[in-house]
Amino acid sequence: MASVDKEKIRTKGKPRTFYKGENPKKQKGRGKLYGIGIGPGDPELLTIKACKILKKVDKVFAPRSSILAESLALRIIGDTVPKSKIRTIVFPMTKEKKRLKEFWEKAAKKVYKELSRGNDIAFITIGDPFIYSTYMYLLRYIKKLDKSIDICTIPGVSVVNAIASLCNVPLVEAEEKFAVLPLPNKMSQLKNVLNQFDTVVLLKIGKGLKRLVRFLEKEGYDGSVYFAKRIGRPEEVVAHNLSQINLNKKTLGYMSTMIIRSKKRKKKMNPALPKM
Ligand SMILES: C[S@@+](CC[C@H](N)C(=O)[O-])C[C@H]1O[C@@H](n2cnc3c(N)ncnc32)[C@H](O)[C@@H]1O
C-alpha cells in the first residue's frame, strides 16, 4: 500500500483524514464510527471533544435496556444533539449468551447500514467506552462485518473516577494498587481481592447490595466504605460509610458503585501523614 500519511478523500462531500496504516481505497464511501464516553451522569462531564463530535456526526446511537426504558445516556447528552439525529438500540439486561449475541449482531448491522451509506456515526456509552460497556461488544460485531471500518474511540470520565471525586477519597497513592471489578457472586472472592489490593471499586452491585453490606459489616469495614448511586443525576444518593446505606430501599444497588479501602492499606500508610 502506498504511503497515505494524512491523505484526504471526499466522502459525501466531506473531507476525511487517513493516517498511516489505513487504506483510503477500502474506506471510500463509508462513514466513520465514533465510540464516545459521555461520563457517569453529569452533562458537564461530557468532554469538549465528545460534544464536538456529537454535533458533527450524521447519526447518534444510544443504548437502552428495553423499548420502553428511557436511555440514561440520552438524558446525559440532553440537547447537545437534535432529536432527529438520534437512534436507540436495545441491549437487554440479560446474561443469556445466545440472546445477547442476537441483539449485538442486530445492533451491529443497524450501525453498519448507516456507515455503509457514508454517514458518520457516534455510539454513546456511559462513563468510559472501554470499561464494562456495550460499545466493546458492538465493536467486535462491526469488525466481524467489516474489518476496515474507520473507528475512533473517545475516552470518558468513568464512574470509577466519579465516585472517588464525589467522596473526596483517593483511589491509590505511592505504591498502592487498586482493582475494579463487578460484584462477585461469592463473598470469598471479594475477600481475596481485598487481601491483594489497597482499594477496591465495585461496579454492577444490583440486587447484591444487602449481601455485600452484611459481609463488609462482618469483616469490620464500616469506616472504609463509600457508596454512590446515580452519580451526577438529580436523584444521586451518597453514603460515606456502611451505616449510611439504607437497605430498605430495594433498588438502591442498581446503578451504584462502591469504594472499599482495604484494611491492609491502613497498616501500610505512613503514620506521619495527616488523615484524609
Ligand atoms: C455497564 S457498567 C458501565 C461502566 C462505565 N462504562 C464507566 O466507565 O463508568 C454499569 C455499571 O457502572 C456503574 N455506574 C454507571 N453509572 C453510574 C452512576 N451514574 N452512578 C453510580 N454507578 C454508576 C454501576 O455499577 C453500573 O452497574
The ligand as a Tripos MOL2 file, in Angstrom:
@<TRIPOS>MOLECULE
LIG
   27    29     1     0     0
SMALL
NO_CHARGES

@<TRIPOS>ATOM
      1 C1        -22.0170   -1.3700   32.2700 C.3       1 LIG1
      2 S1        -21.1620   -0.5910   33.5910 S.3       1 LIG1
      3 C2        -20.6740    0.9150   32.8460 C.3       1 LIG1
      4 C3        -19.3770    1.4950   33.3810 C.3       1 LIG1
      5 C4        -18.9550    2.6990   32.5870 C.3       1 LIG1
      6 N1        -18.5310    2.3250   31.2550 N.3       1 LIG1
      7 C5        -17.8660    3.5190   33.2650 C.2       1 LIG1
      8 O1        -16.7500    3.6250   32.7420 O.co2     1 LIG1
      9 O2        -18.1710    4.1210   34.2940 O.co2     1 LIG1
     10 C6        -22.5220   -0.1400   34.5330 C.3       1 LIG1
     11 C7        -22.1750   -0.0280   35.9910 C.3       1 LIG1
     12 O3        -21.4830    1.1980   36.1950 O.3       1 LIG1
     13 C8        -21.8810    1.7750   37.3970 C.3       1 LIG1
     14 N2        -22.4580    3.0950   37.1120 N.ar      1 LIG1
     15 C9        -22.6530    3.6390   35.8990 C.ar      1 LIG1
     16 N3        -23.1170    4.9010   36.0070 N.ar      1 LIG1
     17 C10       -23.2180    5.1560   37.3340 C.ar      1 LIG1
     18 C11       -23.6270    6.2820   38.0800 C.ar      1 LIG1
     19 N4        -24.0340    7.4130   37.4860 N.pl3     1 LIG1
     20 N5        -23.5860    6.2060   39.4290 N.ar      1 LIG1
     21 C12       -23.1680    5.0910   40.0480 C.ar      1 LIG1
     22 N6        -22.7740    3.9850   39.3830 N.ar      1 LIG1
     23 C13       -22.7970    4.0060   38.0410 C.ar      1 LIG1
     24 C14       -22.8570    0.8030   38.0640 C.3       1 LIG1
     25 O4        -22.1140   -0.0490   38.8960 O.3       1 LIG1
     26 C15       -23.3810    0.0520   36.8910 C.3       1 LIG1
     27 O5        -23.8370   -1.2340   37.2660 O.3       1 LIG1
@<TRIPOS>BOND
     1     1     2 1
     2     2     3 1
     3     2    10 1
     4     3     4 1
     5     4     5 1
     6     5     6 1
     7     5     7 1
     8     7     8 2
     9     7     9 1
    10    10    11 1
    11    11    12 1
    12    11    26 1
    13    12    13 1
    14    13    14 1
    15    13    24 1
    16    14    15 ar
    17    14    23 ar
    18    15    16 ar
    19    16    17 ar
    20    17    18 ar
    21    17    23 ar
    22    18    19 1
    23    18    20 ar
    24    20    21 ar
    25    21    22 ar
    26    22    23 ar
    27    24    25 1
    28    24    26 1
    29    26    27 1
@<TRIPOS>SUBSTRUCTURE
     1 LIG1         1 GROUP 0 **** ****
